[in-house]
Amino acid sequence: MTTNNTTGTQLAGGPVWDWAAGHGPITGALSATTGAFAAATTGAATAMPPGWALAIGAAGALGHTIAGLRARNAGRTVATRAACWLLGAGWTTWAMATTPLSWTALGSLAALGVGIGTATHSTALYEEAREEEALAAAERQVAAELSADHRAIAAEWVDRIQRVCGITVRVLAVEMWPTGTGFSIDAELPPGGATYDRIAKDAPKLSADARLPHGCTATASPGIHQGRVILDVATVNVLAEERTYPTDYGPLSVLTGIPWGYRTNAEEIRTYLREQCALVVGPTGSGKTNMVHVILAGFARATDVLTWVIDLNAGSAGLPWVLPALSGQLTAPDGAPVRPGIDWLAATHEEATVMLDAVLRIARHRKTVYQDLMARANTDLLPVSPQIPQIMLVVDEGAEILTSTDRTLRQLAGKILEVIRIARAMGVRTVLTALGATGSVLGNLMIRREAKVRVALTGGETEGMDLNRMFPGSRGLRVDQAPYKGSGFLSTPETGVGVFKAWRILPDQIRDITAATAHLHPILDAPSAAAAGEAYARRWEADRTAWLHHTTGTGSDTDTAGPQPAARPGLNLSALRAERPEQEPDADADALAARLMAEIDQTFGTTDEPGTPPPPERQEQEEPPAPRRPGLNLSALRGQNEPPQHAPDAGPPWLAQAIDAIESAGAMGLKPSAVAELVGKDRKTVRAALRAAVKRGELVYRDNGPHSVYVHPDHA
Ligand SMILES: Nc1ncnc2c1ncn2[C@@H]1O[C@H](COP(=O)(O)OP(=O)(O)OP(=O)(O)O)[C@@H](O)[C@H]1O
């Protein structure tokens, strides 16, 4: 039985006719001659006008010419096919006009058939040769583009991949990295369904086979389509050398990624934290503190990120970002004080609790107040921007807080986990650090699920380095691939896991970055500031920053111990703390805060004009006298030059934030209602304070009826 089967497979019961298959030289000639004979006999019998056969032949010749040109057939192939049609049509026309059933007609038709068969055979051979020549030319072009060096590399790696992975690739290009630290190979995988991960999974073996130095890897990734592979081969160990944080402090965005370090090919790696949390693990001495500073540097550069830091280890992770600004050591190019590099620093359980409660209030409040905005933008993710910044909560040794059995720490842990759980869409994400990737850290589902940006700083430490647990699904990671301080493995959902190193960043550079990025920091959006309330507005006030006193160089012991080195900047606050008046329990909160604010500005402010002699009592304490002893400069928080001495009528403490916001609003200024919403006060109180600020020259009132605004003098 014969079965019509378009695939042409041979089924049981006999050979298969493939009606869809094209003609070969013999079947083509047979088809043409039998067709012409049938048309001629039928036409002659029915007295069809012979011109029709010629017209049909001409149409066939035209159709085949167009099809041949489209298929980019050679000119001679196209001409042969057209000629066959025309000859066939010419014979049919002649036979119809005379008689097809004569020996002359039949003999000439047979000769025509043989001619067509021979011509078709020769054009088929010609087309085949042309195709082979085109392939060979492409190969020659690839070879010509590969220089002698590149050809040697290509041959070596084709051979290596063959030996190690058992597949033969065809190298299309070799590109040397501009950094001179390695090269990339673009190769075609063999037919038969080989995928790039056949090579990727054998990367450590390839690295070993190529005798690459420690810290260098051969990493396979997908090419431009699934049949291609890119192999990045690092030949110089950039991880061994120390590289400082790049000095371009230009603006960044959480949406376009924040650089955290560089790969073995010296390319920077960006992390995308709009929706992801991060976990940074590093034992002591691995470079974890340095890494935290690199992370804070990136956030400081982001125009849509406010960084809130919790470090229960005396706030040390955040201090270099806060003290130089608050102690007045830094000034903007125009001489104005600068804002700290981070927006809030909590060093105690109490302050951390206040911060976390504020974050949770913000997340919940944003969910309701920004409903309309999200509906308009047709998104269920809060559109983060400089106007509505993302809050990045960085918790140093936060993973240890999460796993602590201490009752107070457990409360903090609960709040941190709640932030991770509820605040993704509302633009609050966390970066937690940990000393080790212990089971209790990674056993936490919330961390495993939300913290997909992961860093393991090894610094050569092998104890407790469970890389498989940190980077599940990855194979072949070994601590000895990244044995240097500040180096390790970094994985992001976008790039997968790979060896990396953080840039080195020292206090001087942190100060530079704080100064260079102060103008980039966003202001917390008014609804969030209102939800955070006084807890946020008063975060830098005296009672809340008292702990800074212990950290700034001169504790009480050293105060009484005699002379201090003149060059040691810091806040000599312990003595001043003793001078602080007792708080009246029922004092009005604003008045009390204002008094503390005035006190801290007066006592710790950058009140010393260069060359101004210190007050006699301080002079006594500070023999030999320090040339300049900068203190906590709260005017930095207002982003403007304050008079040297804080005037007693400098307004309520929230005024600093209000003036800051008004300055940021530029020439447009802010309406009193917007300021009231921002600082969480009623409009009457706000209006009174703003008017007083106008009288003091700190603001300008632009009267415009219902559109009246307050403008900063710089923009008036
Ligand atoms: N990216 C880096 N490049 C070069 N050296 C680094 C890098 N990071 C850290 N180091 C070196 O490692 C030392 C320890 O770094 P760091 O203080 O950041 O480690 P740590 O893990 O926080 O240690 P500890 O917890 O003991 O403070 C630094 O003094 C520095 O010499």
The ligand as an ORCA input file, in Angstrom:
! r2SCAN-3c Opt
* xyz 0 1
  N      38.797     45.512     48.896
  C      39.944     45.400     49.553
  N      41.098     45.475     48.888
  C      42.264     45.331     49.529
  N      42.390     45.124     50.856
  C      41.281     45.052     51.576
  C      39.993     45.180     50.969
  N      39.059     45.057     51.933
  C      39.729     44.859     53.081
  N      41.055     44.861     52.883
  C      42.108     44.644     53.886
  O      41.559     43.833     54.902
  C      41.622     44.463     56.156
  C      40.376     44.146     56.950
  O      39.288     44.775     56.330
  P      37.943     45.094     57.122
  O      38.238     45.855     58.357
  O      36.998     45.681     56.159
  O      37.529     43.623     57.481
  P      36.372     43.122     58.412
  O      35.914     41.867     57.811
  O      35.368     44.160     58.654
  O      37.163     42.810     59.728
  P      36.754     43.152     61.219
  O      35.398     42.581     61.397
  O      37.816     42.466     62.003
  O      36.803     44.651     61.294
  C      41.793     45.941     55.835
  O      42.518     46.586     56.832
  C      42.542     45.928     54.538
  O      43.917     45.865     54.785
*
